[in-house]
Amino acid sequence: MADQLRRQQFWAGVRAEMPIVVGVLPFGLIFGVVATSAGLPPLIAWSTSSIVFAGSAQFIAVPLLAQGAPALILVLTTLIVNLRHLLYSAALAPYARPLSGGWKVLLAYLLTDEAFAPTIIHYQDGRPADFKHWFWLGAGLSLWLNWQISTAIGIFLGAQLPANLGLEFTLALTFIGIIIPTLTRRPAVGAFLSAGAVAVASADLPYRLNLMVAAFTGIAVGLVLEELDRRRTAPGRLADRLAARGQAGEMGEDAR
């Protein structure tokens, strides 16, 4: 029975990831072409897909390397862009706490934007959490395999790909598809809108520093809105508001 549940969860994760994998495939092809065009040796370029395994960080790091950006800028930019993984980890930590150290290391390695979105939705569906980490494994492993294959094709066969394929738009569409279903609370919406607006407004900054500024802005706005929501729904304040509404209702009854 346990083995059957594990298989069910694993393949459910694979199926949930398939629509995202389709969108990420051209994303990987583009990275392969970009990496080789920037002068990285093919094997080194491909190794980033298994060692780093973070598409946005890879896309940012390669042009910075090609531009000869200072090492500090390179490290800080990729670090800040990937800080969102701390938020993903914090969201999933309560569900991963009972797992062994080996499971935690493996699932942390496979944690990406694309794996996080279906996994957190699956964990929060209200059903028992037994074996749900196998769903996480299925989603993450599907994305990992796709990324290794697609970047390899782009790196080793990039010269044979037509230059006018126009695949760049798929990156934006993929992330829109990932983000929109998770925008269910005001802090998330505020962080999303503010970061996007700042990224566009500061697009002319060198070394893609607009991404760093946008990330800080989104985090700050999200934290502020989270704190405001927490204060608004604090037990004491909520009780006061309910009592006030009750008194207002009683006064209305008396007036009638």
C-alpha positions in Angstrom: 0.0 0.0 0.0 2.8 2.4 0.9 4.6 1.7 -2.3 1.5 2.3 -4.3 1.0 5.7 -2.6 4.6 6.7 -3.3 4.2 5.8 -7.0 0.9 7.7 -7.1 2.4 10.8 -5.6 5.6 10.6 -7.7 3.7 10.4 -11.0 1.2 13.0 -9.9 4.2 15.4 -9.5 5.4 14.4 -12.9 2.0 15.1 -14.5 1.7 18.4 -12.7 5.1 19.5 -14.0 4.5 18.5 -17.6 2.8 21.8 -18.8 5.7 23.8 -17.2 8.3 21.5 -18.7 6.9 22.3 -22.2 7.5 26.0 -21.6 10.9 25.5 -20.1 12.2 23.4 -23.0 12.9 26.4 -25.3 14.2 28.3 -22.3 16.9 25.7 -22.0 17.7 25.8 -25.7 18.1 29.6 -25.5 20.5 29.3 -22.5 22.6 26.8 -24.4 22.9 29.2 -27.3 23.6 32.2 -25.1 26.3 30.4 -23.1 28.3 29.3 -26.1 27.9 32.7 -27.8 29.4 34.2 -24.6 32.5 32.1 -25.1 32.0 29.5 -22.4 33.4 26.0 -23.3 30.6 23.6 -24.0 31.3 21.3 -21.0 31.6 24.1 -18.6 28.4 25.7 -19.9 26.6 22.4 -19.5 28.0 21.8 -16.0 26.3 24.9 -14.8 23.0 23.2 -15.5 23.8 20.4 -13.0 25.8 22.3 -10.5 23.9 25.5 -10.3 20.6 24.3 -11.7 19.0 27.7 -11.6 18.0 29.1 -15.0 17.6 32.7 -14.0 21.0 32.7 -12.2 22.6 31.1 -15.2 21.1 33.5 -17.6 22.2 36.5 -15.5 25.7 35.1 -14.8 26.7 34.3 -18.4 26.2 37.8 -19.9 27.9 39.3 -16.9 30.9 37.1 -17.4 30.9 38.0 -21.1 30.8 41.7 -20.2 33.7 41.3 -17.8 31.6 42.4 -14.8 33.5 42.6 -11.5 33.3 39.3 -9.5 31.5 41.1 -6.6 28.7 42.3 -9.0 28.4 38.8 -10.4 28.2 37.1 -7.0 25.8 39.7 -5.5 23.5 39.8 -8.5 23.0 36.0 -8.7 22.8 35.8 -4.9 20.0 38.4 -4.7 18.1 36.9 -7.6 18.2 33.5 -5.9 17.2 34.8 -2.5 13.6 33.9 -3.4 14.6 30.3 -2.8 14.8 31.2 0.9 11.1 32.1 0.7 10.3 28.9 -1.1 12.2 26.9 1.6 10.4 28.7 4.4 7.1 27.9 2.8 7.9 24.2 2.4 9.9 23.8 5.6 7.0 22.7 7.8 6.1 19.9 5.4 9.8 18.8 5.0 10.6 18.8 8.7 9.7 15.1 9.3 11.9 14.0 6.5 15.4 12.5 6.8 18.5 14.6 6.1 19.1 12.8 2.8 15.6 13.6 1.6 16.0 17.3 2.6 19.2 17.6 0.7 17.8 16.0 -2.4 14.6 18.0 -2.4 16.4 21.3 -1.7 18.6 20.7 -4.7 15.5 20.1 -6.9 13.7 23.1 -5.6 13.1 25.6 -8.4 10.4 28.1 -9.3 8.8 25.6 -11.5 8.9 22.8 -8.9 7.8 25.0 -6.1 4.5 26.2 -7.6 2.8 22.8 -8.1 4.4 21.4 -4.9 3.2 24.1 -2.5 -0.3 24.0 -4.1 -0.3 20.2 -3.6 0.8 20.5 0.0 -1.9 23.1 0.8 -4.8 21.2 -0.7 -6.0 20.0 2.8 -5.3 16.3 2.2 -3.0 14.2 4.4 0.7 15.0 3.8 1.9 11.4 3.9 4.2 10.6 1.0 3.6 14.1 -0.6 7.4 14.6 -0.7 7.3 12.0 -3.5 5.2 14.5 -5.5 7.9 17.1 -4.9 10.5 14.6 -6.1 8.5 13.8 -9.3 8.0 17.5 -10.1 11.6 18.5 -9.4 13.1 15.5 -11.1 11.0 16.1 -14.3 12.2 19.7 -14.4 15.9 18.7 -13.8 15.9 16.1 -16.6 14.3 18.6 -19.0 16.8 21.3 -18.1 19.8 19.0 -18.6 18.6 17.8 -22.0 17.4 21.2 -23.3 20.5 23.0 -22.3 22.7 20.3 -23.8 20.8 20.6 -27.1 21.2 24.3 -27.1 24.9 24.1 -26.2 26.0 21.3 -28.6 23.6 21.9 -31.4 23.0 25.7 -31.0 24.9 26.5 -34.2 22.4 24.4 -36.2 19.3 26.1 -34.7 17.7 28.8 -36.9 18.4 32.3 -35.5 14.8 33.5 -36.0 13.0 30.9 -33.9 11.7 33.6 -31.6 11.7 31.4 -28.5 12.5 34.3 -26.1 8.8 35.0 -25.3 8.4 31.5 -23.8 10.4 32.5 -20.8 8.0 35.3 -19.8 5.0 33.0 -20.5 6.4 30.2 -18.4 7.0 32.5 -15.4 3.6 34.1 -15.8 2.0 30.7 -15.7 4.0 29.8 -12.6 3.3 33.0 -10.7 -0.4 33.8 -11.4 -1.9 30.7 -9.6 0.1 31.6 -6.4 -1.1 35.3 -6.2 -3.9 34.6 -3.7 -2.9 37.1 -1.0 -2.4 40.8 -0.9 1.4 40.6 0.0 2.1 38.4 -2.9 0.2 40.6 -5.3 1.9 43.7 -4.0 5.4 42.2 -4.2 4.7 40.9 -7.8 3.4 44.3 -9.1 6.0 46.5 -7.4 8.9 44.3 -8.4 7.7 44.2 -12.0 7.2 47.9 -12.2 10.6 48.7 -10.7 12.4 46.2 -13.0 10.9 47.9 -16.1 11.5 51.5 -14.8 15.1 50.8 -14.0 15.9 48.7 -17.0 18.7 51.0 -18.2 20.9 50.3 -15.1 24.2 48.6 -16.0 25.0 45.0 -15.2 21.3 44.2 -14.9 21.2 45.9 -11.5 17.6 46.6 -12.2 16.9 43.0 -11.2 18.6 43.6 -7.9 16.6 46.7 -7.2 13.4 45.1 -8.2 14.0 42.1 -6.0 14.7 44.3 -3.0 11.6 46.3 -3.8 9.3 43.3 -4.1 10.6 41.8 -0.8 10.2 45.1 1.0 6.6 45.6 -0.3 5.7 42.0 0.5 7.0 42.2 4.0 5.3 45.5 4.7 1.9 44.2 3.4 2.4 41.0 5.4 3.0 42.9 8.6 -0.1 45.1 7.9 -2.2 42.1 7.3 -0.9 40.4 10.5 -1.7 43.5 12.6 -5.2 43.8 11.0 -6.0 40.2 11.8 -4.3 40.0 15.3 -6.6 38.3 17.8 -7.0 41.4 20.0 -7.8 43.7 17.1 -10.1 41.2 15.4 -12.0 40.7 18.7 -12.3 44.5 19.1 -13.7 44.8 15.5 -16.1 42.0 16.0 -17.3 43.5 19.3 -17.6 46.9 17.6 -19.7 45.4 14.9 -21.9 43.7 17.4 -22.4 46.9 19.3 -23.3 48.7 16.1 -25.8 46.0 15.3 -27.4 46.3 18.7 -27.6 50.0 18.3 -29.3 49.5 15.0 -31.8 47.2 16.5 -32.5 49.7 19.3 -33.0 52.4 16.8 -35.6 50.4 15.0 
